[in-house]
C-alpha cells in the first residue's frame, strides 16, 4: 500500500503528547517475558481440547505444530520490527510504516478486536470457574463479570509497574501448576488412549491417527492457536520498557520458548492420561484428566484453583494489551483522540475504561464466551497476516534500516508465518461461520469510519506518523 503523504493532518497543541505520555522504564525483559506467557496461559487450561472434536489427536497435534511454527516465525519477525520501531502501537506501528495509513489501521483494528473480545470471553470462563469451585457461594453471571473488570482495571489504573508485577506473580502460579499437573498426569500415561476417538470412514484420509480425515487438521487450526494466542502483544509495552530495542526481542523469544514447552507438556500429558475421546467436549480438560473415575483428588483440586489463576493472568494481561493498542491508535488520530489521554500516574484511563465497559456489556448480554473467542481469533489471524507482510515489505523496501535484531531466516521466516496465518484465517470459517461474519461486520464499520473521517484527521506528531513521515522524506531525497 502506498504512503499517503498528502493526507490532511489534524492540528494539535504543544502539550498534546505530554497529556498522552506513558510511564517509561517500568519493565525489564523478565517482566515482559511473564507478560507474554500471561497473555496465553489460560489457553493451556481449557479451550484447546475442542480441537479434538475437529481433528482427533493426530489432527490437533499437527495443527498445534503448524500453529507453533506460525507463531515462532511471526514472533521472530516481530522481534526485529520491535527493535526498529519501539512504540506502544506494536503491530499497528509496524504496518503503518510498511503498508501506509490503511495498512496500519487495518492491522490495529484487527488487534483491537482480539484484545477487546478475548477479555470479555475470559470473564465468562472465570465466572464458570468461580461457580464450579463454589467460591463465596457465587454463581456465574454479570456480578462476577463486573467484579473482574472493576478489580483488575483498577490495578491497571494504579500503575503499569504494579500491574505487571501482579500479572507476573499470578502467571508464575499458573505455570508452576501446569508443571505439577504434567508430572501427575504422566504417571498415568497410556499411549493407546491418544487415538481412541472413533474413525469417520467417510472422511478423506481418515485413520486412527486422523479419525476425522485430512480436513480435520485444518479445522483444528484455531484450537492449535489457543496454546499461543496473544503472545504477539509483548511489543505493545515498548514505551514502558527499559532499552526496548534489546529488551523486547529477548522477551518475545523467551516467551515463545516457554509457551512451546507448556503446550507440548499439557497436550501430551492430558490426552495420554485420560484419552482424547473423554476430553474432547469437557470444559475443564486438565482436571478431568486427573479424575478418570470422576472422583476429586488433592491434585485435581489444586489444578482447578490454578486454572482460575491462569484465567485471571490472561484476563489481566489482555486488558493491558487492549488499552495500549487503543491508546496508540487514538494518539495518532485513527480513533477519537480523547481516548489516549493519560492520568497523573501515566495510565491511559479511558483506554482502560472504554474497552472494559464494552467487554463487560458483551459478557453480560451474551454469556457466550466461546463465540467471542472465535471472533477474537478471526481478528488475530488478520493481524498476523498483515504483520508478517509488514516484515517482508520493510525488508525489501528499506534494507538499510538499522536493525538491532535481525530475524533468523529473514523474509523466508515471515513468509512462512504469512502463509500459515492466511490458512488459519480461512479455518475460522470451518469452525464458526457466525463468529467470522460478526468479526467482518465489526471490521466493516471500522473501515467505513476510517475511510470517511479519521484518515483525514491523523496526528502528525504521533510516533508512528513521525516514523512514516521520516521514511517518506528519506525516499524523496533518494529519488532526487
Secondary structure, 3 states (H helix, E strand, C coil): CCCCCCCCEECCCCCCCHHHCCCCCCECHHHHHHHHHHHHCHHHHCCHHHHHHHHHHHHHHHHHHHHHHHHHHHHHHHHHHHHHCCCCCCHHHHHHHHHHHHHHHHHHHHHHHHHHHHHHHHHHHHHHHHHHHCHHHCCCCHHHHHHHHHHHHHHHHHCHHHHHHHHHHHHHHHHHHHHHHHHHHHCCCCHHHCCCCCCCCCCCCCCCCCCCCCHHHHHCHHHHHHHCCCHHHHHHHHHHECCHHHHHHHHHHHHHHHHHHHHHHHHHHHHHHHCHHHHCCCCCHHHHHCCCCCCCCHHHHHHHHHHHHHHHHHHHHHHHHHHHHHHHHHHCCCCCHHHHCCCCCCCCHHHHHHHHHHHHHHHHHHCCHHHHHHHHHHHHHHHHHHHHHHHHHHHHHCCCCCCCCCCCCCHHHHHHHHHHHHHHHHHHHHHCHHHHHHHHHHHHHHHHHHHHCHHHCEECCCHHHHHHHHHHHHHHHHHC
